[in-house]
Amino acid sequence: MGLSRADEAGWLDVDDQRDVELAERHRLLAERHDDVFAARPGTGAAGAEVHTLIRAWLARHRPEVALPAPPTREIHPLEAAGRLTQEDLCLMVERDGAHHLDAACLCFPSHWRLADKIGRPAAELHAPVPGYADELSARVDRYLDRLRPGVIGRRRNWSVHDSPTLFAPIPPERPVPVPAAEVAERLWLRSERQTLRRLPASGAVLFTIKVQQAPLAVLAHRPEVAGRLAARIRAKPPERTAYVPSLRINAKTICDWLDAVGDGRPG
């Protein structure tokens, strides 16, 4: 699972992309609302708890940050919370013996659709991931069951996309091979900084997802990082490499470019 602890001050992340990303979140919520927000009945109280928590966190830890104007219409409190932060917000509610995704403000999905996942338990959310059922499902369920209020779990994953588009629910059906000379500019490292915490009043688990991305070109002058990434790609089981479309078809070309960076000859 790769989980570590985060302190309260480091729960959320505010960076120089905040204004751009909040504008894009507001646009998506206005133009594609049903694609990026969903909530089952009975999630209002937990959503209100998230909204209060995020406003209090911003006021305490990032008081210099301007808050966007509230919408003129009445909205679910989780959507109101999602308009304040760069993170996507997912509420996992325990029922029928498992934690279910019962509400989410998901503006920047990485190749999954909210409509396909809403209302489903954790084990089903990740079922398409190779090895999840055998290696991680039971561990994730135990972690969610045991997570206590006041504890913040943190992890990070990474992938490779062929576009910097933040709203990316659909993986490319036919990923295109990228020429070696264009790998650095046309392929993007996409990472998710994820946190989990249990809400003390409602008992729901809040899962936050902060997308960060950059073209592979950012590694052109960082040979040690390039070398580690090449090693990580080569160490991936074939089925996990195949699960990521842009990585599946470009893994060798990417590793060749990263090797060149490590040897001091990028480009």
N, C-alpha and C positions, 0 to 999 in steps of 0.2 A: 504493500500500500504506500510505502514511502512517506508516512506521516511523521511530522514533528510538531512541537508546541509553538504557538504564537502568543505573544503577550497582547494585552488589550490595545496598547498604543499602535501595535503593528497589525491589527486585525484587517483593516481595509487599506487600499493603496490609492493615493492621489498623486497623479503625475502631470506632466506638461501637455498630455493629450486630453485632459478632462473636458475642456470646453468643446472640442471637436466631437468627442465621444458622447457627451451628453446631448449635443445637438442631433447627432445621429440616432440616439435612443429615442428622443422626442419625436423625430420624424417617423421612425418605424412604428412607434405607438400610435401615431396619428394615421399613418397610411396603411399599415399592415398589422393592425391591432391583434387580430385573432391568430396571427402567425407567431407573435412574440409575447403574448400574455394569455394565461389561462388560470382559472381557479375553480376548484370544486366547492360546493356549498359547505359552510361551516368553517371556512378558513379565514374569515374576517378578523377574528380576535388575534390569531397568530400573525396575520398581516399587519395589524395595528401595532403589535408588539415589535415587529421588525422596523416599522416606520419610526416609532419612538426611539428605538435603539440606535438607528443610523443617524437620526437628527442629533441625538445626544452625543454620539461619537464625533461627528463633524464639529459640533460646537466646542467640544473639549479638546480634541486633538488637531483639528484643522480649522480654527476659528477664522482664518483669513480667507477661506473658500466661500465664494458667493453661492447662495442657494438659488436655483431657478424658481421662477414664479409658479405657484401652484396652479393646476389646471382649473378652468372655470366650471367644469362639470364634476359631479360626484363620481369618484372612481374607487376601486378596491384599494385598501391601504397598502397592499404589497406593490401595486403599480405605482402608488405615490412614492413609496420607498425606492423603487427602481428608477424613478426620475431624478433621484438625488445622488446617485453613485455610479461609478464606472463599472461596477461589478454587476453581473447577472445574479439574480436571487431565486433560489429554489427552496420551497418548503417541503420537508419530508415529515409526514404525519403518521404516527403509529396507529395502526388499526388492523384487525384480523391477524394479529401476530407478526406484522412486518411493517417497515417504514415505506410509505407510499409517497410518490411525487404528486401532491395534491394542489399545489399552486406554484406558479413561476412567472417571473418577468425575465424572459430569455431573449435578449436582443442580438446577442453575438454568438450563436451556436456554432460549434465546430462539427459540421456534418451529422447533425441529428435534428429531427423535427419535434417541436414541443407537442404537436397534435398526436404524434405517435406514442408519446411517453406519459402524458398526463394521466394520473390516477393509477399508474402501475407501480408495483413494489420494486425495491432496489435491485433485486436479483434479475428482474425482467428488463430494467433500464439498460443494464450493461450486458445482456445476454449475447448480443452480436460480437462482443469483443473476444477474440481468440483466447482461450484459457481462463476466462473469467469464472465460469461456472465451477471449474475444478480447483483453481488456485486462489481465488479471491472472494467469491460470493459469501462463503460462511464467515470469513474474517471481517468483511464489511458489515454484515448483519450484526456480528458480535460487537463491533466498534460502535455502531449506531445505538444498540441496546444499552451499552455501558456508558455512553458519553454523558458527562455530568455538566450542569450549568456552571459557568465560570471557566470551563476548559475550552480552549480554541485549538482545534487540529488544523494543520496546514500541510499542503503538499503541492507539487508542481508536476505537470506533464508537458510533453512537447510533441510536435508533429511538423510536417512540411506541407504547405499549401502552394498552389500555383497562382494565387491571387491575394492581395492584401484586403479584400472585402471582408468587413467584420461580420456582417450577416451572411453566414455560409451554411445554411441548413442541409443543402443537398451536395453530396460528393460528386465530382465529375464522373459521368458515365464512361467516357473514353478519355482518360488522362493522356496528355500529349507529351511525348519525349521532348526534353529540352536539350538543345545542343550544348556541348561542353562550354563553349565560349559565352553562353548566355545564362548559365546556371546561377551565377552570383546575383544577377539582377531580376531574373524571372521567377525564382523560387524563394519562398518566404518561410522562415522559421516562425512557427506559431506556438506559443506557450500559454498554458492556463495556470494561473495562481489560484488555488482553491482553498477554501477554509470551511470548517464545519463547527457549529456550536449549537448547544441545546438552549432553547428559549426557556427561561425559568418559569414564566407564568403559564404558557400554553403547553409546554412540554414538546413542541415540535422542534425538529432540527433544521437549522438554516444552513444551506449549502451555498456559498458564494463562489463565483467564477469570474476572475479578472483576466481578460485576454490581452496578451502582449505579443507583438510581432515585429519582425524586421527582415529585410532581405538578407540572403546568405552573404551578400557583399560586406556586411558589418564584420565578418570574420576574416576579411582579407589581410588584416594586419594583426591578427591574434592567433598565431600559429599553434599555441598550446591548446586553446579552446577548440580550434579546428581539428586538431588531432584527436582530442577526446570525443568530439562529436562523430568523427569517422569511425572510431572504435565502437561507440554506442550503436551506430547504424549497423555495422558488421556483426555485432553481437546479438542483434535482434533475431528471435526465431523467425524463420521464413513466413510463417502464417501471420505474424504480427506486422512484418514489413508489407505483406500483401494486403493487409487490412487498410493501409493508408494509400489511397490511389496515387498521389504524386510521388510518394516514396517508392511504391512498388515498381513504377516504371522508370524512375530516375535514380535509384539508389546507387548504382555503380558510378554513374556520371557525377553524382554529388560527392561520393567518396573520393573519386579521382581528383576532383577540384580541391577538396579539403586536404588531400595528401599534398597537392602542389603548394597550398598555403603553408603547410607544415614544413615543406622543404625550402620555403622562401622564394617560391616562384608562382604566386597567384596570377590568375588571369586566364 
